[in-house]
Amino acid sequence: MALETRSSDASIDAMSAIKTGQVLPQLPGNSLEAGEDLDALAPCYIASADGKVYMCNGTAADEAAEVIGFTGKAYKAGATVSLFREGVVAYYADDFSGDDGVAPGDKLYIAATDGRLDTAATTGDSEGVAVALDNHHILIPRASF
């Protein structure tokens, strides 16, 4: 099990986001709000208790492990959030090969650490939420439910 190192330049590929249209839009009078500071490219869920967006973690098979989407950038608590979903490609790592040799096609899972990805399945994520495309990019193939 290895916690993956996210690049300080982590970002969504704009062309894939445009082509897929897989972003949760902001609705008039009902915007998604960050319930905490959110990291760039963090897998996130919407808490049923307050309807706010929080970073996922895979410590348990519960709400916090149900990925609704990934952030495209970092957000401060209280900010309006956009989440990206299926089919979006993102620059995630400066070099996956330095993190236990992640290879193209390898699955990445919700880590036990908030907002991070791991090379090994966790209690909350046995199926994976992203796939490595090369030494830098991931594909978000699906939401976790």
C-alpha positions in Angstrom: 0.0 0.0 0.0 1.4 3.4 -1.0 -0.1 6.8 -0.6 0.3 8.6 -3.9 2.1 12.0 -4.0 -0.1 14.6 -5.7 1.7 17.2 -7.7 1.6 20.9 -6.6 0.5 21.5 -10.3 -2.4 18.9 -10.1 -5.2 19.9 -12.4 -8.0 18.7 -14.6 -7.4 18.5 -18.4 -9.7 21.1 -19.7 -10.3 19.4 -23.1 -11.4 16.1 -21.4 -13.7 18.1 -19.1 -15.3 19.9 -22.0 -15.7 16.7 -24.1 -17.3 14.7 -21.3 -19.4 17.5 -19.8 -19.0 15.5 -16.5 -19.0 18.4 -14.0 -21.6 18.8 -11.3 -23.0 22.2 -12.2 -23.9 25.0 -9.8 -27.6 25.3 -9.5 -29.3 28.6 -8.8 -29.9 28.9 -5.1 -28.4 25.5 -4.4 -24.6 25.6 -5.0 -22.2 23.0 -3.6 -20.3 24.5 -0.7 -17.0 23.3 0.7 -17.4 22.1 4.2 -13.6 22.2 4.8 -10.5 23.3 2.8 -10.4 21.0 -0.2 -7.2 19.9 -2.0 -6.9 20.0 -5.7 -7.9 16.7 -7.4 -9.3 15.4 -4.1 -12.0 12.7 -4.4 -15.0 14.2 -2.6 -18.5 13.3 -1.2 -21.5 15.4 -0.2 -22.3 14.9 3.5 -25.9 14.1 4.2 -25.8 15.9 7.5 -25.2 19.3 6.1 -25.1 19.0 2.3 -21.5 20.3 2.1 -18.6 18.8 0.1 -15.8 17.0 2.0 -12.7 15.1 1.0 -13.3 11.3 0.9 -11.3 8.8 2.9 -11.4 5.0 2.7 -11.1 4.2 6.4 -14.7 2.7 6.5 -17.4 1.6 4.0 -19.5 4.7 4.8 -20.6 8.0 3.3 -17.0 9.4 3.3 -16.0 6.7 0.8 -18.7 7.5 -1.7 -17.0 9.6 -4.4 -19.4 12.1 -6.0 -16.5 13.7 -8.0 -13.0 15.2 -7.9 -12.2 18.8 -7.3 -10.5 20.6 -10.2 -8.6 22.9 -8.0 -8.1 23.7 -4.2 -11.0 25.4 -2.4 -11.3 27.1 0.9 -14.1 26.1 3.3 -17.3 27.9 2.4 -16.3 28.4 -1.3 -18.6 27.3 -4.1 -17.3 24.0 -5.5 -17.4 22.3 -8.9 -16.8 18.5 -9.0 -15.6 16.5 -12.0 -16.8 13.0 -12.8 -16.5 10.1 -15.3 -14.2 10.4 -18.3 -12.2 13.3 -17.1 -8.4 13.1 -17.3 -6.2 14.9 -14.8 -2.5 15.7 -14.3 -2.0 14.1 -10.8 1.6 13.2 -10.2 5.0 14.6 -11.1 6.2 11.0 -11.5 4.1 7.9 -10.5 7.1 5.7 -11.2 8.7 7.1 -8.0 5.7 6.0 -6.0 6.1 2.2 -5.9 6.2 2.0 -9.7 2.6 2.8 -10.6 2.1 1.6 -14.2 -0.4 2.6 -16.9 -3.6 0.7 -16.2 -3.1 0.4 -12.5 -6.1 1.2 -10.3 -5.9 3.9 -7.6 -8.2 3.8 -4.6 -9.5 6.2 -2.0 -6.8 6.4 0.6 -7.3 6.3 4.4 -5.9 9.9 4.3 -8.5 12.5 3.4 -8.6 13.5 -0.2 -5.7 11.2 -1.3 -5.3 8.2 -3.6 -3.6 4.9 -2.7 -2.2 2.0 -4.7 -4.0 -0.5 -2.5 -7.7 -1.1 -1.8 -9.0 0.2 1.5 -12.0 -0.8 3.6 -14.1 2.0 2.0 -12.9 1.3 -1.6 -12.3 -2.1 -2.9 -12.9 -1.3 -6.6 -10.8 1.8 -7.3 -11.8 5.3 -8.4 -9.1 6.3 -10.8 -6.7 4.6 -13.3 -3.1 5.6 -14.1 -2.7 6.5 -17.8 1.0 7.2 -17.7 3.6 8.4 -15.2 1.6 11.7 -14.6 -2.1 11.4 -15.6 -5.1 9.6 -14.2 -8.5 8.9 -15.7 -11.6 9.2 -13.5 -13.6 6.2 -14.9 -16.7 6.4 -12.6 -18.2 7.6 -9.4 -18.1 5.1 -6.5 -21.8 4.4 -6.4 
